[in-house]
Amino acid sequence: MSFPKFVQSMVRVKMKKGWLLCLILIGVMQLSAAAASDADNSVYTLVPKDWNIYNDGTHPVETTKGLNDALQWAHDNGKKVFHVPAGTYLIKKQDPKLSLDTSARINMVSDMTFELDDKAVIQKESNGFKGYQTLHIGYRANNVTIKGGTYRGDKDTHDYSSGGTHEGGYGITTEGAVNVTIDGVKGINFTGDGLAIGGKGTMVQDLYEASFTSGGIDDNGNLIKDAAKIRTKAALTFNHPIFQTEREFELSNRQKLPGTFDIYFYKKDGTFLSKLKGQSMRQLMKIPDGANHFYLVFNQPASTGAYVEFWQRAVSKQVKVQNSEFAFNRRQGITIGGGDQITIENNVLHDIKGTAPQSGIDVEGGYGENGHLNTNIFIKNNEFYNNAAYDIILYDGHDATVEGNHLASKGKIGLAVSPPFTKALIKDNHFDGSSIYAYHDVEFVGNKMNNSLTHLEGPNLKLDGMTFTDSKFIISSKDPFGVTASNITMYNEKGGSELSLWVNPVRLDHITMYGGSISGGVPNGSIIEYLKVRETSSLNMPPGTYNYCDIESSTAGITLDGAGKYVFDQCSLKVKEGVLVTHENADFTMTGSTFEMLDRRFALKAVKAEKLRFENNEILSEQLTASTDYAIMIGDFWTRNNPYLVKAAVIQGNTITSNMTSEGISTIYAGVGAPQYTIKDNTLINAKLRLRTTDMNVSNIEK
């Protein structure tokens, strides 16, 4: 049987396409196999016996050497993943004859993932040294991932008998490393920290009195005579090997020298390159392209006793710590002691106890004590609990974000932002029984707190959108208006809720309180707008201007018992008892406000005051039961025969409505020798005036 030619042609075409498809599939399979082979070749799974390594927690010397030898071999042979199987690997203790024994730790290599089996433990050998390292990621050991397993210290068997804190025993350390990820590890039972992120410091040169000579440098880089200045005799060069990889430097540890200086850069052939004027000690300076050396100029006439140091400090950069647990260490879960772009996310940090500071995370490089700078720190979505003193410390550095954390070390400090740290954003955290101590340059957004307290000093400290439950919101502003707060809600469910203002005036707005109290000892000047209060136990309000306040309470009134100026404008009060003024130096003003009295008590009573002005307000008293009940009183029945204590008063333009005949405005108990008070243009419905004949009684209407 034969097919037509066009059919035969179609068959031939299909056969060719089929062969082509087969060839493509074969090629893809070969490429996939090659890729799989390459992937397999990039992973080295440790065979302990090949390296004289013991995984039974014995032979620390052999095991430590074997691990380091195997790591170096893997690096040299292009491996990217170093997998450690289950077992306990004992890392040897330090040689006591050495100040730093680098063989007594695992020394991480660059471009490598060090991955422990979930049942693998890196155990530090029990020792009596004040400090040690277990796994070290050193300078230029970049592009490293530490993944899985447990790193365990010798806390419970350590010999502390030599004295001191023994706080330097670390699990994992970084020293100026770049691009490091620590993922899914446990760092537990160390005498110091589970993880310490730090920097590499290199003192390039120190300069003494004899290192300087009289003179300056002009704007063209020429050395000139100038009896008012000193400059370095010889050029300071960038020949140190550290400058092959690092392009920043600083001056520090000055003695008998000004805090600022000018610096002049030159090429290798001596050609002037550029200058920087007014630089500061510890200020990072970038090395200009092509610069080989520089001279310093200080604005002082002599170098007697002068000293300064030329440093390069390389901090760890781009470090991410995630999905890990740091617990039962003596000093810290994690210390950030010299880092930039550090992210600590989705970790659990707990049960840190033994030697100060005892914190889950401590951002502290000792920058003010010749240490490293911390910048761009991100602490997000971590869980903290049962730490002995702190959950998070931002001690020194600048620019940190603390976001989405649960800080639950009950009765301890959840967050401390110390004076040497600036520019911190604290966002959407839950302070669960833990407190806040914060100084200056801090912004709080969307946080919540229960069963604790704040200590906020400022300046430049802002809060927005915070919720407090059974907590004390305490502000002790170091400078006037150094602390501001807005959109604050406070709940008093089990007791203890309090708004308390101290030291200097502040600015607050949109504060809502459900129960609790208000107190403080702040001087004049605070501005508080849109304060909303419901069912408080006590309103002992500090001096300030209260605009648009809205207060309802069936149990309490407002007490003003401090010296200072109180201003209430356009407020609404629905209260059992109104405003009681009891300090002889109180200056009280209320205007444009309304009272709805829930009991037969007064709307305003001034027992003592320097000055009182009550103007254009409305009082509705519908719970009165006796003709002697009163809406406004100056003085007190029980002290009517004593010398007067209200020195001046104006009650003007108010409307007082009562449910029965009663005392609307009373001055008859003002005291012996009381001055003339101005009672003017008031309208009283059912209420009556009970004034002294000496008072100014003008245009008042009784209905």
LOPA-263623 format. One record per residue (C-alpha): x, y, z; residue in one letter. Coordinates in Angstrom, 1 decimal, decimal comma. Example, Ala and Ser with C-alpha at 12.3 -4.5 7.8 and 13.67 -1.06 7.14 Angstrom:
% LOPA-263623
REC|12,3|-4,5|7,8|A
REC|13,7|-1,1|7,1|S
This chain:
% LOPA-263623
REC|0,0|0,0|0,0|M
REC|1,4|3,4|-0,9|S
REC|0,5|6,8|0,4|F
REC|0,2|10,0|-1,6|P
REC|3,4|12,0|-1,8|K
REC|2,1|14,8|0,4|F
REC|1,3|12,3|3,1|V
REC|4,8|10,7|2,8|Q
REC|6,2|14,3|3,0|S
REC|4,2|15,0|6,2|M
REC|5,5|11,7|7,8|V
REC|9,1|12,6|7,0|R
REC|8,6|16,0|8,6|V
REC|7,1|14,5|11,7|K
REC|9,9|12,0|12,0|M
REC|12,4|14,8|11,7|K
REC|10,6|16,8|14,4|K
REC|10,4|13,7|16,6|G
REC|14,2|13,1|16,4|W
REC|14,8|16,8|17,1|L
REC|12,6|16,6|20,2|L
REC|14,4|13,5|21,4|C
REC|17,7|15,3|21,0|L
REC|16,5|18,3|22,9|I
REC|15,2|16,1|25,7|L
REC|18,5|14,2|25,9|I
REC|20,4|17,5|26,1|G
REC|18,2|18,9|28,9|V
REC|18,6|15,7|30,8|M
REC|22,4|15,8|30,4|Q
REC|22,4|19,5|31,6|L
REC|20,2|18,6|34,6|S
REC|22,5|15,8|35,5|A
REC|25,5|18,0|35,2|A
REC|23,8|20,7|37,3|A
REC|22,9|18,0|39,9|A
REC|26,5|16,8|39,8|S
REC|27,8|20,3|40,3|D
REC|25,4|20,8|43,2|A
REC|26,5|17,5|44,8|D
REC|30,1|18,4|44,3|N
REC|29,6|21,8|46,0|S
REC|28,5|20,0|49,2|V
REC|30,9|18,3|51,6|Y
REC|29,5|16,1|54,3|T
REC|32,0|15,7|57,0|L
REC|33,3|12,2|57,6|V
REC|34,8|12,6|61,1|P
REC|37,2|9,6|61,0|K
REC|38,8|11,1|57,8|D
REC|40,0|14,0|59,9|W
REC|40,6|12,4|63,2|N
REC|37,5|14,1|64,6|I
REC|35,5|12,6|67,4|Y
REC|31,8|13,2|67,6|N
REC|31,3|11,7|71,0|D
REC|32,2|14,7|73,0|G
REC|35,9|13,7|73,6|T
REC|39,3|14,5|72,2|H
REC|38,9|18,3|72,0|P
REC|42,4|18,9|70,6|V
REC|42,1|16,5|67,7|E
REC|38,5|17,4|67,0|T
REC|39,1|21,2|66,9|T
REC|42,1|20,7|64,6|K
REC|40,3|18,3|62,4|G
REC|37,3|20,6|61,9|L
REC|39,6|23,5|61,0|N
REC|41,6|21,3|58,6|D
REC|38,5|20,0|57,0|A
REC|37,0|23,4|56,6|L
REC|40,1|24,7|54,9|Q
REC|40,2|21,7|52,6|W
REC|36,6|22,2|51,6|A
REC|37,2|25,9|50,9|H
REC|40,4|25,2|48,8|D
REC|38,5|22,6|46,8|N
REC|35,5|24,8|45,9|G
REC|33,0|23,4|48,3|K
REC|30,1|25,7|49,2|K
REC|28,4|23,7|51,9|V
REC|30,1|22,0|54,8|F
REC|27,7|19,6|56,5|H
REC|28,4|18,3|60,0|V
REC|26,5|15,1|60,9|P
REC|24,9|14,4|64,3|A
REC|27,1|14,1|67,3|G
REC|28,8|16,2|70,0|T
REC|32,0|17,9|68,9|Y
REC|34,2|19,2|71,7|L
REC|36,1|22,4|71,0|I
REC|39,3|22,6|72,9|K
REC|40,1|25,2|75,6|K
REC|42,8|27,8|75,2|Q
REC|46,5|27,4|75,8|D
REC|47,1|29,3|79,0|P
REC|50,5|30,6|77,7|K
REC|48,7|32,5|74,9|L
REC|46,7|35,7|75,2|S
REC|44,6|34,6|72,3|L
REC|44,7|31,0|71,1|D
REC|43,2|30,9|67,6|T
REC|43,5|27,2|67,5|S
REC|41,0|26,9|70,4|A
REC|38,0|27,7|68,2|R
REC|36,5|26,8|64,8|I
REC|37,9|29,4|62,3|N
REC|35,3|29,9|59,6|M
REC|36,4|30,2|56,0|V
REC|34,8|32,5|53,4|S
REC|32,2|31,7|50,8|D
REC|30,9|28,7|52,8|M
REC|27,7|27,5|54,5|T
REC|28,6|25,7|57,8|F
REC|25,6|23,5|58,4|E
REC|25,0|21,3|61,4|L
REC|22,6|18,4|61,6|D
REC|19,7|19,1|63,9|D
REC|21,3|16,7|66,4|K
REC|24,8|18,1|66,1|A
REC|26,3|20,0|69,1|V
REC|29,4|22,1|69,1|I
REC|30,4|22,0|72,7|Q
REC|33,1|24,2|74,3|K
REC|35,5|22,3|76,6|E
REC|35,1|23,2|80,2|S
REC|37,7|25,7|81,3|N
REC|38,5|28,5|83,7|G
REC|39,3|31,3|81,2|F
REC|37,7|34,7|81,5|K
REC|37,0|34,7|77,8|G
REC|36,9|32,3|74,9|Y
REC|35,4|31,8|71,4|Q
REC|33,8|28,7|70,0|T
REC|33,2|29,5|66,3|L
REC|34,9|32,6|64,9|H
REC|34,0|34,4|61,7|I
REC|37,0|36,6|61,3|G
REC|38,0|39,5|59,2|Y
REC|37,6|38,8|55,4|R
REC|35,8|35,5|56,2|A
REC|32,9|37,0|54,1|N
REC|29,8|35,4|52,5|N
REC|29,2|32,9|55,3|V
REC|26,1|31,1|56,5|T
REC|26,0|29,4|59,9|I
REC|23,0|27,0|59,9|K
REC|21,4|24,7|62,3|G
REC|22,5|22,7|65,3|G
REC|23,5|23,8|68,8|T
REC|26,5|25,7|70,1|Y
REC|26,8|25,1|73,8|R
REC|29,1|26,7|76,3|G
REC|30,6|25,5|79,6|D
REC|28,6|27,7|81,9|K
REC|27,5|24,9|84,3|D
REC|31,0|23,4|84,6|T
REC|33,2|26,5|84,2|H
REC|35,8|27,3|86,8|D
REC|35,1|30,8|88,0|Y
REC|37,7|30,7|90,9|S
REC|40,1|33,1|89,2|S
REC|37,8|36,0|90,0|G
REC|36,3|38,6|87,8|G
REC|33,1|38,4|85,8|T
REC|34,2|35,7|83,2|H
REC|31,8|37,4|80,8|E
REC|33,9|36,9|77,7|G
REC|33,0|33,3|76,9|G
REC|31,3|33,4|73,5|Y
REC|29,5|31,0|71,2|G
REC|29,7|32,5|67,7|I
REC|31,7|35,6|67,1|T
REC|32,2|37,9|64,0|T
REC|35,1|40,2|63,6|E
REC|34,6|42,6|60,8|G
REC|33,0|40,0|58,6|A
REC|30,7|40,9|55,7|V
REC|27,6|39,2|54,4|N
REC|27,0|36,7|57,2|V
REC|23,7|34,7|57,8|T
REC|23,1|32,8|61,1|I
REC|20,0|30,7|60,6|D
REC|18,3|28,2|62,8|G
REC|21,0|27,8|65,4|V
REC|20,9|27,5|69,2|K
REC|23,5|29,4|71,3|G
REC|23,2|28,3|74,9|I
REC|25,0|28,1|78,2|N
REC|27,9|30,4|77,5|F
REC|29,7|32,3|80,3|T
REC|29,2|35,4|78,2|G
REC|27,2|35,7|75,0|D
REC|25,6|33,2|72,6|G
REC|26,5|35,5|69,7|L
REC|28,9|38,4|69,6|A
REC|28,9|40,6|66,5|I
REC|32,0|42,8|66,5|G
REC|34,7|44,6|64,5|G
REC|38,3|44,5|63,8|K
REC|40,3|47,4|65,2|G
REC|43,7|48,3|63,8|T
REC|45,8|51,1|65,4|M
REC|47,9|52,2|62,4|V
REC|50,0|54,8|64,3|Q
REC|50,1|56,8|67,5|D
REC|51,5|60,3|67,6|L
REC|53,2|62,0|70,5|Y
REC|54,4|65,5|71,4|E
REC|57,5|65,0|69,2|A
REC|55,3|64,1|66,2|S
REC|54,2|67,7|65,8|F
REC|55,9|70,9|64,7|T
REC|54,8|74,6|64,6|S
REC|53,0|75,6|61,5|G
REC|50,0|75,2|59,3|G
REC|49,0|74,3|55,7|I
REC|47,4|76,7|53,2|D
REC|44,4|75,9|51,0|D
REC|46,7|74,8|48,2|N
REC|48,4|72,2|50,4|G
REC|51,6|74,2|51,0|N
REC|53,3|73,9|54,4|L
REC|53,5|77,4|55,9|I
REC|54,6|79,1|59,1|K
REC|51,8|79,8|61,6|D
REC|52,7|80,3|65,2|A
REC|49,1|79,7|66,3|A
REC|49,0|76,1|64,9|K
REC|50,8|72,8|64,9|I
REC|51,0|70,1|62,2|R
REC|52,4|66,6|61,9|T
REC|56,1|66,6|61,1|K
REC|55,9|63,6|58,9|A
REC|53,2|62,4|56,6|A
REC|50,9|59,6|57,8|L
REC|50,5|57,0|55,1|T
REC|47,9|54,5|54,0|F
REC|50,6|51,8|53,5|N
REC|49,2|49,5|56,1|H
REC|47,8|46,3|54,6|P
REC|44,3|47,0|56,2|I
REC|43,9|49,9|53,6|F
REC|44,0|47,4|50,8|Q
REC|40,4|46,5|51,7|T
REC|39,2|49,3|54,0|E
REC|38,8|52,9|52,8|R
REC|37,9|54,7|56,0|E
REC|39,8|55,8|59,0|F
REC|39,6|57,9|62,1|E
REC|41,5|59,7|64,9|L
REC|40,8|58,9|68,5|S
REC|42,1|59,0|72,1|N
REC|43,4|62,5|72,0|R
REC|45,2|64,2|74,8|Q
REC|46,2|67,8|75,1|K
REC|44,8|68,4|71,6|L
REC|41,6|70,1|70,4|P
REC|38,6|67,9|69,5|G
REC|38,6|69,2|65,9|T
REC|41,3|69,3|63,2|F
REC|42,0|69,9|59,5|D
REC|43,4|67,2|57,3|I
REC|45,3|67,5|54,0|Y
REC|45,6|64,6|51,5|F
REC|48,4|64,1|49,0|Y
REC|49,2|61,6|46,2|K
REC|52,3|59,4|46,4|K
REC|54,4|61,9|44,4|D
REC|53,5|64,7|46,9|G
REC|50,9|66,4|44,7|T
REC|48,2|68,0|46,9|F
REC|44,9|66,2|46,4|L
REC|42,2|67,6|48,8|S
REC|41,5|68,8|52,3|K
REC|38,8|68,4|55,0|L
REC|38,4|71,1|57,6|K
REC|36,8|71,0|61,0|G
REC|36,9|67,2|61,3|Q
REC|36,2|65,6|64,7|S
REC|37,7|62,9|66,8|M
REC|36,0|59,5|66,1|R
REC|34,6|60,8|62,9|Q
REC|34,9|58,4|60,0|L
REC|36,7|59,8|57,1|M
REC|36,9|58,3|53,6|K
REC|40,2|58,0|51,9|I
REC|40,1|60,0|48,6|P
REC|40,9|58,2|45,4|D
REC|44,6|58,4|44,8|G
REC|45,5|59,5|48,3|A
REC|48,7|58,0|49,6|N
REC|49,3|60,1|52,8|H
REC|48,1|63,0|54,8|F
REC|49,1|65,8|57,3|Y
REC|47,1|66,9|60,3|L
REC|46,8|70,5|61,5|V
REC|45,5|71,5|65,0|F
REC|44,5|75,0|66,0|N
REC|46,8|75,4|69,0|Q
REC|50,3|76,9|69,3|P
REC|52,2|74,1|71,0|A
REC|52,2|70,3|71,2|S
REC|53,2|69,9|74,9|T
REC|51,8|66,6|76,1|G
REC|50,0|66,0|72,9|A
REC|48,9|62,5|71,9|Y
REC|46,5|61,0|69,3|V
REC|45,9|57,7|67,6|E
REC|45,4|56,9|63,9|F
REC|42,9|54,0|63,6|W
REC|41,1|51,9|61,1|Q
REC|38,0|50,1|62,5|R
REC|36,2|47,6|60,3|A
REC|32,8|46,6|61,7|V
REC|30,9|43,5|60,7|S
REC|28,4|44,4|57,9|K
REC|25,3|42,9|56,4|Q
REC|24,8|40,3|59,2|V
REC|21,4|38,6|59,4|K
REC|20,5|36,4|62,4|V
REC|17,2|34,6|62,0|Q
REC|15,1|31,7|63,3|N
REC|17,5|31,0|66,1|S
REC|17,4|30,6|69,9|E
REC|19,8|32,2|72,4|F
REC|19,3|31,2|76,0|A
REC|20,7|30,4|79,4|F
REC|23,9|32,5|78,7|N
REC|25,3|34,6|81,6|R
REC|25,7|38,0|79,9|R
REC|23,8|38,3|76,7|Q
REC|21,9|36,4|74,1|G
REC|23,4|38,6|71,4|I
REC|25,8|41,5|71,6|T
REC|26,2|43,8|68,7|I
REC|29,5|45,4|69,4|G
REC|30,5|46,9|66,1|G
REC|28,1|46,5|63,2|G
REC|26,4|48,1|60,2|D
REC|23,3|46,7|58,5|Q
REC|22,6|44,1|61,2|I
REC|19,3|42,3|61,2|T
REC|18,1|40,2|64,1|I
REC|14,7|38,7|63,1|E
REC|12,4|35,9|64,2|N
REC|14,5|34,7|67,1|N
REC|13,8|33,6|70,7|V
REC|16,0|35,1|73,4|L
REC|15,4|34,0|77,0|H
REC|16,8|33,1|80,4|D
REC|19,9|35,4|80,3|I
REC|21,2|35,6|83,8|K
REC|24,5|35,6|85,6|G
REC|26,6|38,8|84,9|T
REC|25,6|42,3|83,8|A
REC|23,9|43,5|81,7|P
REC|21,9|40,3|81,4|Q
REC|20,1|41,3|78,3|S
REC|18,5|39,4|75,4|G
REC|20,2|41,8|72,9|I
REC|22,7|44,5|73,8|D
REC|23,8|47,0|71,1|V
REC|26,9|48,2|72,7|E
REC|30,3|48,7|70,9|G
REC|31,9|50,8|73,6|G
REC|32,2|53,6|71,1|Y
REC|32,8|56,2|73,8|G
REC|35,6|54,0|75,2|E
REC|37,6|53,5|72,1|N
REC|35,3|50,8|70,7|G
REC|33,3|50,3|67,6|H
REC|30,4|52,1|66,1|L
REC|26,9|50,5|65,6|N
REC|24,7|51,7|62,8|T
REC|21,6|50,6|60,9|N
REC|20,5|47,9|63,4|I
REC|17,2|46,1|62,7|F
REC|15,6|44,0|65,5|I
REC|12,3|42,6|64,3|K
REC|9,7|40,0|65,3|N
REC|11,7|38,4|68,1|N
REC|10,4|36,8|71,3|E
REC|12,0|37,7|74,7|F
REC|11,2|36,3|78,1|Y
REC|12,6|35,5|81,5|N
REC|15,8|37,6|81,1|N
REC|17,2|38,8|84,4|A
REC|17,5|42,5|83,6|A
REC|16,8|43,6|80,0|Y
REC|15,3|42,4|76,8|D
REC|16,9|44,9|74,5|I
REC|19,5|47,6|75,1|I
REC|20,4|50,2|72,6|L
REC|23,5|51,5|74,4|Y
REC|25,6|53,3|71,7|D
REC|25,5|54,0|68,0|G
REC|22,8|55,5|65,8|H
REC|19,9|54,4|63,5|D
REC|18,1|51,4|64,8|A
REC|14,6|50,0|64,2|T
REC|13,0|47,8|66,9|V
REC|9,8|46,4|65,4|E
REC|7,2|43,8|66,1|G
REC|8,9|42,2|69,1|N
REC|7,3|40,6|72,1|H
REC|9,2|41,8|75,1|L
REC|8,0|39,7|78,0|A
REC|10,6|39,6|80,8|S
REC|8,2|40,4|83,6|K
REC|9,2|43,2|85,9|G
REC|12,4|43,9|83,9|K
REC|13,4|46,5|81,3|I
REC|12,0|45,6|77,9|G
REC|13,9|48,3|76,2|L
REC|16,6|50,7|77,3|A
REC|17,7|53,5|74,9|V
REC|20,8|55,0|76,5|S
REC|22,1|58,6|76,0|P
REC|25,0|57,5|73,6|P
REC|22,4|56,0|71,1|F
REC|20,5|58,3|68,7|T
REC|17,8|57,9|66,0|K
REC|15,9|54,9|67,2|A
REC|12,5|53,9|65,8|L
REC|10,5|51,7|68,1|I
REC|7,4|50,3|66,3|K
REC|4,6|47,9|66,9|D
REC|6,2|46,1|69,8|N
REC|4,4|44,5|72,8|H
REC|5,9|45,4|76,2|F
REC|4,3|42,5|78,1|D
REC|5,1|43,3|81,7|G
REC|8,4|44,9|80,7|S
REC|9,3|48,6|81,0|S
REC|10,8|51,3|78,8|I
REC|13,7|53,5|79,7|Y
REC|14,5|55,9|76,9|A
REC|16,5|59,1|76,6|Y
REC|16,8|61,2|73,5|H
REC|16,2|61,0|69,7|D
REC|13,7|58,1|69,9|V
REC|10,4|57,7|68,0|E
REC|7,7|55,3|69,3|F
REC|5,0|54,3|66,9|V
REC|2,1|51,8|67,4|G
REC|3,4|50,1|70,5|N
REC|1,5|48,5|73,4|K
REC|2,3|47,9|77,0|M
REC|0,7|46,1|79,9|N
REC|1,5|45,9|83,6|N
REC|4,6|48,0|83,5|S
REC|5,9|51,6|83,2|L
REC|7,9|54,1|81,2|T
REC|10,7|56,4|82,0|H
REC|11,0|58,9|79,1|L
REC|13,5|61,8|79,2|E
REC|14,1|63,3|75,8|G
REC|14,8|65,6|74,1|P
REC|13,5|64,7|70,7|N
REC|11,4|61,8|72,0|L
REC|8,1|61,2|70,3|K
REC|5,3|58,8|70,9|L
REC|2,4|58,1|68,5|D
REC|-0,4|55,6|68,7|G
REC|0,6|53,7|71,9|M
REC|-1,8|51,6|74,1|T
REC|-1,2|51,1|77,8|F
REC|-3,1|48,6|80,0|T
REC|-2,6|48,8|83,8|D
REC|0,6|50,7|83,2|S
REC|2,2|53,9|84,3|K
REC|2,9|56,3|81,5|F
REC|5,6|58,4|83,2|I
REC|7,3|61,3|81,4|I
REC|10,3|63,1|83,0|S
REC|11,2|65,5|80,2|S
REC|14,8|66,7|80,6|K
REC|14,1|69,8|78,4|D
REC|10,9|71,8|78,0|P
REC|8,9|70,1|75,4|F
REC|11,6|67,5|74,9|G
REC|8,9|64,8|74,9|V
REC|5,7|64,8|72,8|T
REC|2,9|62,1|72,7|A
REC|-0,2|61,7|70,6|S
REC|-3,0|59,2|70,1|N
REC|-2,4|57,4|73,4|I
REC|-5,0|55,1|74,9|T
REC|-4,8|53,9|78,5|M
REC|-6,9|51,2|80,1|Y
REC|-7,2|50,5|83,8|N
REC|-8,5|46,9|84,0|E
REC|-6,9|45,5|87,1|K
REC|-5,4|48,8|88,5|G
REC|-2,3|50,8|88,3|G
REC|-2,9|52,9|85,2|S
REC|-1,5|56,4|85,6|E
REC|-0,4|59,4|83,5|L
REC|2,4|61,1|85,3|S
REC|4,3|64,2|84,2|L
REC|7,5|65,4|85,8|W
REC|10,6|67,8|85,5|V
REC|9,7|69,9|82,5|N
REC|6,6|70,7|80,4|P
REC|5,5|68,5|77,5|V
REC|3,1|68,5|74,6|R
REC|0,4|65,8|74,5|L
REC|-2,6|65,4|72,3|D
REC|-5,4|62,9|71,8|H
REC|-4,9|61,1|75,1|I
REC|-7,7|58,8|76,1|T
REC|-7,9|57,3|79,6|M
REC|-10,4|54,6|80,7|Y
REC|-9,9|54,7|84,4|G
REC|-6,6|55,2|86,3|G
REC|-5,3|58,5|87,4|S
REC|-3,3|61,6|86,5|I
REC|-0,6|63,1|88,6|S
REC|2,8|64,9|88,4|G
REC|5,1|67,6|89,5|G
REC|5,8|69,4|86,2|V
REC|6,3|73,2|86,1|P
REC|4,2|75,6|84,0|N
REC|3,8|75,3|80,3|G
REC|2,6|71,8|79,3|S
REC|0,1|71,8|76,5|I
REC|-2,4|69,0|76,6|I
REC|-5,1|68,9|73,9|E
REC|-8,0|66,5|73,4|Y
REC|-7,6|64,7|76,7|L
REC|-10,5|62,2|77,1|K
REC|-11,0|60,7|80,5|V
REC|-13,6|58,1|81,6|R
REC|-14,1|56,9|85,2|E
REC|-10,7|57,8|86,7|T
REC|-10,0|57,1|90,3|S
REC|-8,0|60,4|90,7|S
REC|-7,4|63,5|88,6|L
REC|-4,6|65,3|90,5|N
REC|-3,7|67,2|87,4|M
REC|-0,3|69,0|86,9|P
REC|-0,1|72,6|85,7|P
REC|-0,6|73,1|82,0|G
REC|-3,0|74,2|79,3|T
REC|-5,8|71,8|78,7|Y
REC|-7,7|72,4|75,5|N
REC|-10,7|70,5|74,4|Y
REC|-10,6|68,1|77,3|C
REC|-13,5|65,6|77,7|D
REC|-13,8|64,2|81,3|I
REC|-16,5|61,9|82,6|E
REC|-16,3|60,4|86,1|S
REC|-19,0|59,3|88,5|S
REC|-16,5|58,7|91,3|T
REC|-14,0|61,6|91,3|A
REC|-13,3|65,2|90,4|G
REC|-10,3|67,3|89,4|I
REC|-7,8|68,4|92,1|T
REC|-5,3|71,2|91,4|L
REC|-3,0|71,2|94,4|D
REC|0,3|72,4|92,8|G
REC|1,8|75,8|92,3|A
REC|1,6|77,0|88,7|G
REC|-0,7|78,0|85,9|K
REC|-3,7|75,9|85,0|Y
REC|-5,7|76,8|81,9|V
REC|-8,8|74,8|80,8|F
REC|-10,4|75,9|77,5|D
REC|-13,4|74,5|75,7|Q
REC|-13,6|71,4|77,9|C
REC|-16,5|69,2|78,7|S
REC|-16,9|67,8|82,2|L
REC|-19,5|65,2|83,3|K
REC|-18,5|64,5|86,8|V
REC|-19,5|63,7|90,4|K
REC|-17,3|66,6|91,6|E
REC|-15,8|69,5|89,7|G
REC|-12,5|71,4|90,1|V
REC|-10,9|71,8|93,5|L
REC|-8,1|74,4|93,7|V
REC|-6,0|74,0|96,8|T
REC|-2,6|75,7|96,4|H
REC|-2,0|79,3|97,3|E
REC|0,2|79,8|94,3|N
REC|-2,1|78,3|91,8|A
REC|-3,2|80,4|88,8|D
REC|-6,4|78,9|87,5|F
REC|-8,3|79,8|84,4|T
REC|-11,3|78,1|82,8|M
REC|-13,1|79,4|79,7|T
REC|-15,7|78,2|77,3|G
REC|-16,3|74,9|79,1|S
REC|-19,4|72,9|80,2|T
REC|-20,2|71,0|83,4|F
REC|-22,8|68,4|83,9|E
REC|-22,8|67,5|87,5|M
REC|-23,7|63,9|88,4|L
REC|-24,0|64,5|92,1|D
REC|-24,9|67,4|94,5|R
REC|-21,2|68,4|94,6|R
REC|-19,7|71,6|93,4|F
REC|-18,5|72,5|89,9|A
REC|-15,7|74,8|91,2|L
REC|-14,3|75,3|94,6|K
REC|-11,2|77,5|95,3|A
REC|-9,9|77,0|98,8|V
REC|-6,5|78,6|98,0|K
REC|-5,3|80,3|94,8|A
REC|-3,1|83,1|93,6|E
REC|-5,5|84,0|90,9|K
REC|-8,8|82,6|89,6|L
REC|-10,6|83,4|86,3|R
REC|-13,8|81,5|85,5|F
REC|-15,4|82,9|82,4|E
REC|-18,1|82,0|79,8|N
REC|-18,7|78,5|81,1|N
REC|-22,0|76,6|81,6|E
REC|-22,9|74,6|84,7|I
REC|-25,9|72,2|84,8|L
REC|-26,6|70,9|88,4|S
REC|-29,7|68,8|88,5|E
REC|-28,8|66,5|91,4|Q
REC|-29,1|69,1|94,2|L
REC|-31,0|68,2|97,3|T
REC|-30,5|71,2|99,7|A
REC|-30,6|74,9|99,4|S
REC|-27,1|75,0|100,8|T
REC|-25,7|73,0|97,9|D
REC|-23,5|75,2|95,7|Y
REC|-22,1|75,3|92,2|A
REC|-19,2|77,7|92,8|I
REC|-17,5|78,6|96,1|M
REC|-14,5|80,7|97,0|I
REC|-13,2|79,7|100,4|G
REC|-14,5|77,1|102,8|D
REC|-17,1|77,0|105,6|F
REC|-14,6|75,5|108,0|W
REC|-11,9|78,1|107,4|T
REC|-14,2|81,1|107,1|R
REC|-12,8|82,8|110,2|N
REC|-9,2|82,3|109,1|N
REC|-7,3|84,8|106,9|P
REC|-8,3|84,6|103,2|Y
REC|-6,3|82,4|100,8|L
REC|-7,7|83,3|97,4|V
REC|-6,0|86,5|96,4|K
REC|-7,9|87,4|93,2|A
REC|-10,9|86,1|91,4|A
REC|-13,0|87,0|88,4|V
REC|-16,2|85,0|87,7|I
REC|-17,8|86,3|84,6|Q
REC|-20,2|85,5|81,8|G
REC|-21,2|82,1|83,1|N
REC|-24,6|80,3|83,0|T
REC|-25,5|78,2|86,1|I
REC|-28,7|76,1|86,0|T
REC|-29,8|74,1|89,0|S
REC|-32,8|71,8|89,7|N
REC|-33,8|73,8|92,8|M
REC|-33,1|76,9|94,7|T
REC|-29,5|76,7|95,8|S
REC|-26,2|78,7|96,1|E
REC|-24,9|79,4|92,6|G
REC|-21,9|81,5|93,4|I
REC|-20,7|81,9|97,0|S
REC|-17,9|84,1|98,4|T
REC|-19,2|84,5|101,9|I
REC|-16,7|82,0|103,3|Y
REC|-13,6|83,5|101,5|A
REC|-12,0|84,3|104,9|G
REC|-11,0|87,3|106,9|V
REC|-9,7|90,3|104,9|G
REC|-10,5|88,8|101,5|A
REC|-10,1|91,3|98,6|P
REC|-12,8|92,4|96,3|Q
REC|-13,7|89,6|93,8|Y
REC|-15,3|90,4|90,4|T
REC|-18,7|88,6|89,9|I
REC|-20,0|89,9|86,6|K
REC|-22,5|89,1|83,8|D
REC|-23,5|85,7|85,1|N
REC|-26,9|84,1|84,5|T
REC|-28,2|81,9|87,3|L
REC|-31,4|79,8|86,9|I
REC|-32,8|78,6|90,2|N
REC|-29,3|79,3|91,6|A
REC|-28,6|82,4|93,7|K
REC|-25,8|84,7|94,5|L
REC|-24,3|84,6|98,0|R
REC|-21,7|87,4|97,9|L
REC|-20,0|89,7|100,3|R
REC|-21,0|93,4|100,1|T
REC|-17,4|94,2|99,2|T
REC|-17,4|92,1|96,0|D
REC|-18,0|93,7|92,6|M
REC|-21,5|92,5|91,7|N
REC|-22,3|93,7|88,2|V
REC|-25,0|92,8|85,7|S
REC|-25,7|89,3|87,1|N
REC|-29,1|87,9|86,5|I
REC|-31,0|85,5|88,8|E
REC|-34,0|83,7|87,3|K
